[in-house]
Amino acid sequence: MLIRYKKTFEKIAMGLMSFMPTEKDIKKLQATIKDYETDDSMQLFLWKEEDIIGLLGVLNKEDENSFEIQHISVNPSHRHQGVGKKMVKSLKELYPDKQISANEHTAPFIEKCESC
């Protein structure tokens, strides 16, 4: 289930986001989380099954009526089980009128999800 990020999930979110190649540096990671907390155009979602095992960060491009997926990450022990695809599909269901696009870092995965 896709849930919205809350400050109480900060450590879990930082752990999941640290798997992104662009978020290895702790200062960069903290700045990114802060951006999601303070920038109204950015939204962070977590994927919860029994535990929180995934993260999806988007940039809302209202002028284009779209979301750009900035970050997508799944706990390594839950990879190759369709969790990432479920997150993208849930985002599409949550915002059916929005187009979903990717940035240079998430594009290879999102291209695999085109049939989501």
C-alpha positions as CSV (number, residue, x, y, z in Angstrom):
1,M,0.0,0.0,0.0
2,L,1.3,3.4,-0.9
3,I,1.3,5.8,2.0
4,R,2.4,9.4,2.3
5,Y,5.7,10.2,4.0
6,K,5.6,11.6,7.5
7,K,8.5,12.9,9.6
8,T,8.2,9.9,11.9
9,F,9.4,7.7,8.9
10,E,12.5,9.9,8.3
11,K,15.1,7.2,9.2
12,I,13.3,4.5,7.2
13,A,13.0,6.9,4.2
14,M,16.6,7.9,4.4
15,G,17.7,4.2,4.5
16,L,15.7,3.4,1.4
17,M,16.7,6.5,-0.4
18,S,20.4,5.7,0.3
19,F,20.1,2.9,-2.2
20,M,19.7,5.5,-5.0
21,P,23.1,6.1,-6.7
22,T,22.7,9.9,-6.4
23,E,22.0,9.8,-2.6
24,K,25.1,8.1,-1.2
25,D,26.5,11.2,0.5
26,I,24.8,11.8,3.9
27,K,24.6,15.5,3.5
28,K,23.0,15.1,0.0
29,L,20.6,12.6,1.4
30,Q,19.6,14.8,4.3
31,A,19.1,17.8,1.9
32,T,16.9,15.6,-0.4
33,I,14.7,14.5,2.5
34,K,14.4,18.1,3.7
35,D,13.3,19.1,0.1
36,Y,10.5,16.5,0.3
37,E,9.5,17.9,3.7
38,T,9.4,21.6,2.7
39,D,8.8,21.8,-1.1
40,D,5.1,21.7,-1.9
41,S,5.8,20.5,-5.4
42,M,7.6,17.4,-4.2
43,Q,5.9,14.4,-2.6
44,L,7.4,11.3,-1.0
45,F,5.5,8.0,-0.7
46,L,6.4,4.8,1.1
47,W,5.3,1.3,0.2
48,K,4.1,-0.6,3.2
49,E,3.3,-4.3,3.3
50,E,4.0,-5.8,6.7
51,D,6.9,-3.3,6.9
52,I,7.9,-0.3,4.9
53,I,9.9,-1.8,2.0
54,G,9.9,0.8,-0.7
55,L,10.0,4.5,-1.5
56,L,8.8,6.7,-4.4
57,G,9.6,10.4,-4.7
58,V,7.8,12.6,-7.2
59,L,8.0,16.1,-8.5
60,N,4.5,17.5,-9.3
61,K,4.7,19.5,-12.6
62,E,1.3,21.2,-12.4
63,D,1.8,23.2,-15.6
64,E,2.2,19.9,-17.4
65,N,-0.3,18.0,-15.3
66,S,2.3,15.4,-14.6
67,F,4.5,13.8,-12.0
68,E,8.2,13.1,-12.6
69,I,9.5,10.2,-10.6
70,Q,12.7,11.5,-8.9
71,H,13.4,8.6,-6.7
72,I,12.3,4.9,-6.6
73,S,13.9,2.4,-4.2
74,V,13.0,-1.0,-2.8
75,N,14.7,-2.8,0.1
76,P,17.2,-5.2,-1.5
77,S,15.7,-8.2,0.2
78,H,12.4,-7.4,-1.5
79,R,13.7,-6.7,-5.0
80,H,12.6,-8.7,-8.1
81,Q,9.2,-9.3,-6.5
82,G,7.3,-6.6,-8.4
83,V,7.3,-4.1,-5.5
84,G,8.6,-1.2,-7.7
85,K,6.0,-1.9,-10.4
86,K,3.2,-2.0,-7.7
87,M,4.4,1.4,-6.4
88,V,4.2,3.0,-9.9
89,K,0.8,1.4,-10.6
90,S,-0.6,2.6,-7.3
91,L,0.7,6.2,-8.1
92,K,-1.1,6.0,-11.4
93,E,-4.3,4.8,-9.7
94,L,-4.0,7.6,-7.1
95,Y,-3.6,10.3,-9.7
96,P,-5.3,8.9,-12.9
97,D,-5.4,12.3,-14.6
98,K,-1.6,12.9,-14.3
99,Q,1.0,11.7,-16.7
100,I,3.9,9.9,-15.1
101,S,7.4,10.5,-16.4
102,A,10.9,9.8,-15.2
103,N,14.2,11.6,-14.7
104,E,17.5,10.3,-16.0
105,H,18.1,8.2,-12.9
106,T,14.7,6.5,-12.8
107,A,14.0,6.2,-16.5
108,P,15.5,2.7,-17.0
109,F,13.2,1.3,-14.3
110,I,10.1,3.3,-15.3
111,E,10.5,2.1,-18.9
112,K,10.2,-1.5,-17.6
113,C,6.9,-0.4,-15.9
114,E,5.2,1.0,-19.0
115,S,2.8,-1.9,-18.9
116,C,2.0,-1.1,-15.2
